[in-house]
Amino acid sequence: MKKIFLIIFFLLFSSNLSAKTTYLNCEEVIKEVREVTYESLYVEGEVIGSIFVKIKKKTVDIFYAYSGGESFELLINKKFKKTKLGFTVKAQYKDSEFRTKEFLKFIKPVDEYVYYRSSYFWTAGTSTDGENITDYDGAGRRETIEKTEYLKLIKNK
């Protein structure tokens, strides 16, 4: 029903890592809710869904699935910006009926990636539904997975 264009991508520390494709499964926990239309779905401290990431040399592919739901494309072939501790991805889209802003920061302080996400989504009201707003921050840890597992997770159930 709603299209969400989001962003997220990963950090790479060495030229060896940047040459290798990495696959991640990242569970997302709600950290702060600023404004939401459907409050029961966005509860601070609760798991809301998972991000599935494919990190390539200079770009990432990201899919998202709400808990118990089907996965959908968030970002495909999106360039990321390397930082001292990882990488960041930003994206936004705006027209008269739809707005979205996504910011994802992936850091790897030791051996494990963690991430932070700030997400804003707005759609205009329709004849059957009112205006929809979602504005929240999430965070989580990741699990490195194999390509076959990644492909299973991004397929719609």
C-alpha positions in Angstrom: 0.0 0.0 0.0 2.7 2.4 0.8 6.0 2.8 -1.0 9.0 3.5 1.2 12.3 4.7 -0.3 15.0 4.4 2.3 18.6 4.3 2.6 21.3 2.4 4.3 24.7 1.2 3.5 27.9 -0.1 5.0 31.4 0.6 6.0 34.5 -1.0 4.8 37.8 -1.0 6.6 40.3 -2.5 4.2 40.8 -3.0 0.5 40.2 -6.7 1.1 36.8 -6.0 2.6 35.9 -3.6 -0.1 36.6 -6.2 -2.8 34.4 -8.8 -1.1 30.6 -8.7 -1.1 29.2 -8.9 2.4 25.7 -9.9 3.4 24.0 -8.7 6.7 20.8 -9.4 8.5 20.1 -6.4 10.9 17.3 -6.5 13.4 15.9 -3.0 14.1 14.8 -1.8 17.5 12.8 1.4 17.9 14.9 3.9 19.9 12.9 7.1 19.7 9.5 7.9 18.2 8.9 11.5 17.3 5.6 11.2 15.4 3.6 8.3 14.0 0.1 7.8 12.7 -0.1 4.1 13.8 1.3 4.3 17.4 0.8 0.6 18.1 3.4 -0.4 15.4 6.1 1.9 16.7 6.9 1.2 20.4 10.2 2.4 21.8 12.3 -0.6 22.8 10.4 -3.0 20.6 11.7 -4.8 17.5 10.0 -3.4 14.4 11.6 -5.4 11.6 14.9 -6.3 9.9 17.1 -4.8 7.3 18.9 -7.1 4.8 22.0 -5.6 3.3 24.4 -6.5 0.5 27.6 -4.5 0.7 29.5 -4.3 -2.5 32.8 -2.5 -3.3 31.2 1.0 -3.6 27.5 0.5 -3.3 24.8 -1.3 -1.2 21.5 -3.0 -1.8 19.0 -2.8 1.1 15.7 -4.6 1.7 13.4 -4.1 4.7 10.8 -6.3 6.3 8.5 -5.4 9.1 8.3 -8.2 11.7 6.2 -11.0 10.2 5.9 -9.2 6.9 7.3 -9.5 3.4 10.6 -7.8 2.4 10.6 -4.9 0.0 13.3 -2.8 -1.7 14.7 0.1 0.3 17.7 1.0 -1.8 19.3 -0.7 -4.8 22.8 0.0 -6.0 23.1 3.1 -3.7 26.6 4.6 -3.2 27.7 5.0 0.4 30.2 7.4 2.1 33.1 5.9 4.1 33.7 7.2 7.5 36.6 6.5 10.0 34.5 3.8 11.7 32.3 2.6 8.9 30.0 4.2 6.4 26.8 6.2 6.0 24.0 6.3 3.5 21.4 9.1 2.9 18.4 9.3 0.7 15.4 11.4 0.2 12.4 11.9 -2.1 9.7 14.5 -2.2 6.6 15.3 -4.2 3.1 16.6 -3.4 1.9 13.3 -2.2 4.9 11.5 -0.8 8.0 12.4 1.2 10.7 10.3 2.7 14.1 10.8 4.3 16.5 8.1 5.3 19.8 8.2 7.1 21.8 5.1 8.0 25.1 4.9 9.8 26.9 1.7 10.0 29.9 1.4 12.4 32.2 -1.4 13.1 34.0 -0.6 16.4 35.5 -4.1 16.8 34.4 -7.2 14.9 30.7 -6.5 14.7 28.7 -4.0 12.7 26.1 -1.9 14.5 23.8 0.6 12.9 21.7 3.7 13.5 18.7 4.7 11.4 16.7 7.9 11.2 13.5 7.5 9.2 10.8 10.0 8.1 7.9 9.1 5.9 4.8 11.1 4.9 1.9 10.4 2.5 -1.0 12.7 1.8 -4.5 11.6 2.7 -6.5 9.8 0.1 -10.3 9.2 -0.3 -10.0 6.1 1.9 -7.1 6.9 4.2 -6.0 10.0 6.1 -2.5 11.5 6.1 0.2 9.0 7.3 3.3 10.1 9.1 6.1 8.0 10.5 9.2 9.7 12.1 11.5 7.6 14.3 15.0 6.4 15.1 16.0 2.8 15.2 19.2 0.9 15.9 20.5 -2.6 16.0 23.2 -5.2 15.6 23.9 -7.2 12.6 24.5 -10.9 11.8 26.7 -11.7 8.9 24.9 -14.2 6.6 25.7 -16.2 3.5 24.5 -15.1 0.0 21.9 -18.0 -0.1 20.3 -16.9 3.2 20.2 -13.3 2.0 18.5 -14.3 -1.2 15.9 -16.3 0.8 15.2 -13.3 3.2 14.7 -10.8 0.4 12.2 -12.9 -1.5 8.6 -12.2 -0.7 6.9 -14.9 1.3 
